[in-house]
Amino acid sequence: MKRIHLYYDGFIYSVAGRELDELKSEIEQALTSGSPHWLKVNHGEGTLREAQLLIAPGVGLALSPMEAELEDRVPEVPVALPGVDV
């Protein structure tokens, strides 16, 4: 699955199933329209919750496209905790 991470006001959100250029175009149109625009995104790990971000001049926003095949390469490393039998 293709995902794009959005960094907004110190928090990380994500959008799935959209192309980077399409999302950038929506944000650019929102900024040039002169009126507020709410962008639907996902928030959270595991169970995602829908959130809406206000896109307006002066609001810091960064996009970072994620490639699923690269994310899957991160190996899980078991962690031994004191007093816990594995």
N, C-alpha and C positions, 0 to 999 in steps of 0.2 A: 504494500500500500504506500502511496506517495503521501508525504506529510510535509507541512511547512510550519516551522516554529515561528511564533511572533513574540517579540520581547516588547512589553508595554508596561510602563510605569513600574519597572523592577520585577515584574512577574512574567512567567513563560506560559504562553497559550499555544494552541495548535489548530491547524486547519487540515482536513484530510480530503482527498479526492478532487483537488483543484490544482490547476497549473499555476506556477509562479507568476507568469506574465499576466494571466487573467486576474489574479489577486492584486498585483501591482496596479493594473489598470483600474480596478474598482476603487482602490485607495486614492489614486491620482484624481479620478473623477469626483470622489467625495471631497477632496481638498479644493478643487477648482469650482465646485458647485456653489459655494458660498453658504450652504446650509449644513447643519449637523447630519452625520451619517453613522448608523450603528452597524458594525461589522460582526457577524455571527462567527464565533470561535468555540473551541473546546477548552476546558480547564480541568486540571487534575490528572492524577496517575491512576491506572487501574480502571475505576469507574469514572468515565468522563462526564462532566456536566457542561451544558451549554452556557455560554457567557456571551455578552455583547459588549464590544469595545466602542467607545465614542471616537470617531475619526474627525479631527478638527485641527486647524492650524495651531502650531505650537506644542502639539502632543507628540512626544518622542515614540517612535515605532521602528523596529528593525525586523526584517524577515530573514529566515535561515532555512532553505530547503533541506529536507532530510531524505536520504535514500535508504529505503528499507533494507536492501542487501548489505549496505555498510553497517547499519545498526545491528543486524543479526550476527555479525562477525565478532562482537564483543563476547568473549567467553565468560561463563559463570565461574566464579572462584569461591569454593567453600570456605567459610570462616569458622574457625574453632573458637567457641566462647567458653570462658572458664566455668566449670560446674555443669556444662551441658554435654551429654553424650550424643555423639553424631551417629 
